[in-house]
Structure formats: C-alpha cells, structure tokens
Amino acid sequence: MERLMKNIPLFLFSIIISGQTLDKDLAYRMVSDNLQGSHIPDAFVREAFTHSDIQIHSEIAERFAKPYEKKTWEEYRKIFVKESRISAGVKFYKENIELINMVATEYRIDPFIMITIAGIESNYGSHHSQFSVFNSLYTQIHEMPKRAKWASKELAEFIKYCFNDQLDPQEIGGSYAGAFGFGQFIPSSFNRFSIDFNEDGVRQPYDWPDVLASIANYLRRNGYNPNSSNYEKNGDIWKSIYAYNHADNYVMAVLELTEEIRKRSLNK
C-alpha cells in the first residue's frame, strides 16, 4: 500500500483526500444534489467546499431564535420608525432623486416604498454584511436541521451566482440568514429578480441603479399593480411588501416610514 501511495502524484493524492472529506460533508452532499443537471462544474463546487475560510458560526442559530419580526409592534416600531431613519431616507431621496424617479417610472411603483425598503434592509448601504453568505447558509445546513433543506437550495443558488459572475464564494458578505446586497436578497431571489438597470452587463448587488430596480422588479412581480395606490392591509402593495419579508410588522414599518419620508421630502 505504501509503495502504491508513493506512486500517486501529489496533486492527485490531494484530490482523492479532498473527495473523501467532502463526501462526509452534509452541506456538500445536499448542495451537490441541488446542482444536479446544472452547468456548474463539479471542480468549482469542490473548490468552494474546501475553501480555507469556511466556518460554522454558532451565533447564527441564536440570531434565528430572536428575530426582530417576533418583537411586539411597539418594540419593532421603535427600531425602524424613528428620526434617524426618516432623516436618512430624506437625504437618500434628495441625493438620488433623478435615479429614483427613473426607476419608479420604469416600474410604475411608489418611489418612496422602494427607497424605504432599501433603508430598512441595509440603512442605505451602511449595514449589509455580518457573515459570508456561504458561511451563513453552510452553518444553517449543519446546525439547524429544520432549515437545512431550504439553506441547501439557497447555497446552490449562491454557487450558481458566484460561478456565473466569477466570484470567490467567500467574497460576498450578508446577513445571518444568507441575504446580501443593499436590497438584502436571498440568492434565489437575486438570481430570479435582480436587474441590470445601468446596462453594464452585470447585475450588481451594491450599485444603486441595479439595487433599486431589483427591489422594484421584485415588488411588481410579487403582486404590486402598476401605479397602484392601494395601501390597505391585504391590498396589492401590502402583499408585495409581505412577499419581501413575511412579517406584518415589517409591512407596517415600511408603510409608516414611507409616509414619513414622503412628507419630509416633499415638505408636506
């Protein structure tokens, strides 16, 4: 056996050992199953799952146990409907008014809904990365059995995105849930709904033209009727925002903050 091992070239030996280790990795097996029939080379997947920066974060499960959306409306409202967020929204609107109106006109949605979501999701780009997207989803597969199936599908979608855009799978940071970019899209939503609004050939999660258009496109494709003014509960606008984040508190915060930013921006 020893003579046989000596006759195996070093690079081949490394591949064999790597393969043996990966076969024991639940995340690798589940994600590979989800990628069956795709155009993603197995070598790219194997490289992603042997990356030196792979890490399991125990605090992610703890964060899931205490999500903002489980707070009472009064507690939730204090976090998201406050002066600092209103002022930030007004500032963002005034600094980007031309782009905002272009996107809102193209998608026929309320511009203030769009920018309010951007503000809640990433505070206009200042807060959007806590863990690598790969590691957050990898952790969920290994540490949270009830989320493993969902997380494995999302990690497969993320690997598709990384391969298509030639990104290091550890390069993109995101939330503890695996959402990323200024619009905080989960990978499957990014792959499905993101827009290259500035037509530079790449759908960018951190460029405002693409981010705002992607948010608008998501809302429209999830029930927001063109030029709708129905802000009532369970109306089309409510349902499209709920699709973005499945929590009534989230929808109520978006709608109330929208009106505050609108009033201040238009000096009403």
C-alpha positions in Angstrom: 0.0 0.0 0.0 2.8 2.4 0.9 4.5 1.8 -2.5 1.2 2.4 -4.2 0.7 5.8 -2.4 4.3 6.8 -3.3 3.5 6.3 -7.0 0.5 8.6 -6.9 1.3 12.2 -8.0 0.9 14.7 -5.2 -1.9 16.7 -6.9 -3.9 13.5 -7.5 -3.4 12.4 -3.9 -4.8 15.8 -2.7 -7.9 15.4 -4.9 -8.5 11.9 -3.5 -8.2 13.0 0.1 -10.3 16.1 -0.6 -13.0 14.0 -2.2 -13.1 11.6 0.7 -13.5 14.5 3.2 -16.2 16.2 1.1 -18.3 13.0 0.9 -18.7 13.3 4.6 -19.8 16.9 4.5 -23.6 17.1 4.7 -23.7 20.5 3.1 -21.6 19.5 0.1 -23.8 16.4 -0.5 -27.1 18.4 -0.2 -25.9 21.2 -2.4 -24.5 18.8 -5.0 -27.8 17.1 -5.2 -29.5 20.5 -5.8 -26.9 21.3 -8.6 -27.5 18.0 -10.5 -28.2 18.9 -14.1 -26.9 22.4 -13.8 -24.0 23.9 -15.8 -21.8 24.4 -12.7 -18.6 22.3 -12.9 -18.0 19.9 -10.1 -14.5 21.3 -9.7 -15.9 24.8 -8.9 -18.3 23.2 -6.3 -15.5 21.2 -4.7 -13.2 24.2 -4.5 -16.0 26.2 -2.8 -16.4 23.5 -0.2 -12.7 23.2 0.5 -12.1 27.0 0.9 -9.9 27.9 3.7 -12.4 30.5 5.0 -15.3 28.1 5.6 -16.6 28.5 9.1 -19.6 27.5 11.2 -20.9 30.4 13.3 -22.8 29.2 16.4 -24.3 32.6 16.9 -26.4 32.3 13.7 -28.8 29.8 15.3 -29.1 32.2 18.3 -30.0 35.0 16.0 -32.7 33.0 14.4 -34.2 32.3 17.8 -34.6 36.0 18.4 -35.6 37.7 15.1 -36.8 41.3 15.0 -40.0 40.2 13.5 -41.1 38.3 16.6 -41.0 41.5 18.7 -44.2 43.3 19.5 -45.2 46.1 17.1 -44.3 48.7 19.7 -40.8 47.3 20.1 -40.4 46.8 16.3 -41.6 50.3 15.5 -39.1 51.9 17.8 -36.3 50.2 15.9 -37.4 51.1 12.4 -39.7 54.1 12.5 -37.5 56.7 14.1 -36.0 60.1 13.3 -32.6 58.8 12.2 -34.2 56.5 9.6 -36.6 59.3 8.4 -33.7 61.7 8.0 -31.5 59.1 6.2 -34.4 58.4 3.8 -34.9 62.1 3.0 -31.2 62.5 2.4 -31.0 59.5 0.1 -34.1 60.7 -1.8 -32.7 64.2 -2.4 -29.2 62.9 -3.4 -30.6 60.3 -5.8 -33.9 61.9 -7.0 -33.2 61.5 -10.7 -32.3 57.8 -10.5 -35.2 57.1 -8.1 -37.7 58.7 -10.4 -36.3 56.9 -13.4 -36.7 53.5 -11.7 -40.1 54.4 -10.3 -41.3 55.5 -13.7 -40.0 52.4 -15.4 -41.6 50.0 -12.9 -44.6 52.2 -12.1 -44.3 51.9 -8.3 -44.3 54.4 -5.5 -40.7 55.6 -5.3 -40.9 56.1 -1.5 -41.8 52.4 -1.0 -38.7 51.4 -2.9 -36.3 53.7 -1.0 -37.8 52.8 2.4 -37.2 49.1 1.8 -33.6 49.9 0.8 -33.3 51.9 4.1 -34.7 49.2 6.3 -32.7 46.4 4.6 -29.3 48.0 4.7 -29.6 51.5 6.1 -28.8 52.8 2.6 -25.7 50.6 2.2 -24.1 51.2 5.6 -25.2 47.9 7.2 -25.4 44.9 5.0 -22.7 42.4 5.9 -22.2 40.3 9.0 -21.1 36.9 7.8 -20.1 35.5 4.4 -23.2 34.3 2.6 -21.6 30.9 2.0 -20.8 30.5 5.8 -24.3 31.6 6.9 -26.0 29.1 4.7 -23.4 26.4 5.4 -24.0 26.9 9.1 -27.8 26.6 8.8 -27.3 23.3 7.0 -25.1 21.8 9.7 -26.6 23.4 12.8 -30.3 23.9 12.0 -31.9 20.7 10.7 -35.3 22.3 10.1 -33.6 24.9 7.8 -31.2 22.5 6.1 -33.3 21.8 3.0 -34.0 25.5 2.4 -30.5 26.5 3.1 -29.0 23.9 0.8 -31.2 25.1 -2.1 -30.1 28.7 -1.4 -26.4 27.8 -1.2 -26.8 26.0 -4.6 -28.3 29.2 -6.0 -25.5 31.2 -4.5 -22.9 29.0 -6.0 -24.6 29.5 -9.4 -24.3 33.2 -8.9 -20.7 33.0 -8.0 -19.8 30.8 -10.9 -21.7 32.9 -13.4 -20.1 36.2 -12.2 -16.7 34.6 -11.5 -16.7 35.4 -7.8 -15.0 33.8 -4.9 -17.8 32.2 -2.9 -16.4 33.7 0.3 -16.2 37.2 -1.2 -19.8 38.3 -0.6 -20.9 39.2 2.9 -24.5 39.2 4.0 -26.9 38.7 6.9 -27.1 35.8 9.3 -29.9 34.4 7.1 -27.9 34.5 3.9 -29.3 37.6 2.3 -26.9 40.0 0.6 -26.5 43.3 -1.1 -28.1 46.7 -0.3 -31.5 45.1 -1.1 -30.8 42.0 1.1 -31.9 39.4 -1.5 -31.6 35.8 -0.7 -29.6 34.0 -3.5 -32.6 32.5 -5.3 -34.4 35.9 -5.3 -31.3 37.6 -6.6 -30.9 35.1 -9.4 -34.6 35.5 -10.3 -35.4 39.1 -9.8 -32.2 41.2 -9.9 -31.9 43.7 -12.7 -29.0 45.2 -14.7 -30.6 48.7 -14.8 -27.5 50.6 -15.8 -26.8 48.0 -18.6 -23.2 47.4 -17.7 -23.6 43.7 -18.3 -23.6 42.7 -14.6 -26.4 42.6 -12.0 -24.7 44.4 -9.1 -26.0 43.9 -5.5 -24.1 47.0 -4.4 -24.8 49.6 -7.2 -27.8 51.7 -6.6 -29.3 51.6 -10.1 -29.4 47.8 -10.1 -30.4 47.6 -6.4 -33.4 50.0 -6.7 -34.5 48.4 -10.0 -34.2 44.9 -8.5 -36.4 46.0 -5.5 -38.9 47.5 -7.8 -39.0 44.4 -10.0 -39.4 42.2 -7.0 -42.4 44.1 -5.8 -44.0 44.2 -9.3 -43.5 40.5 -9.9 -44.9 39.7 -6.5 -48.3 41.4 -7.0 -47.7 45.2 -6.9 -50.2 46.5 -9.6 -48.9 49.3 -11.9 -49.3 52.7 -10.4 -51.3 51.3 -7.5 -52.4 53.5 -4.7 -54.0 50.7 -2.6 -52.1 50.8 0.7 -54.8 48.9 2.6 -54.0 45.8 4.6 -54.0 42.8 2.2 -54.1 45.1 -0.8 -51.6 44.5 -3.6 -49.0 46.8 -2.2 -49.2 45.2 1.2 -48.9 41.7 -0.3 -45.9 42.6 -2.4 -44.1 44.0 0.6 -45.1 41.0 2.7 -43.5 38.8 0.0 -40.3 40.7 0.5 -40.3 39.9 4.2 -43.0 37.6 5.6 -44.0 39.7 8.6 -46.9 42.0 9.3 -44.6 44.2 11.5 -42.2 44.6 8.5 -45.0 45.7 6.2 -46.4 48.2 8.8 -43.0 49.6 9.3 -42.3 50.1 5.6 -45.7 51.8 5.1 -45.4 54.1 8.0 -41.8 55.0 7.3 -42.7 55.6 3.7 -45.2 58.2 4.6 -42.9 60.0 7.0 -40.1 60.1 4.4 -42.5 61.3 1.7 -43.9 64.1 3.9 -40.5 65.4 4.8 -39.0 65.0 1.3 -41.9 66.8 -0.4 -42.3 69.3 2.5 -45.9 68.4 3.1 
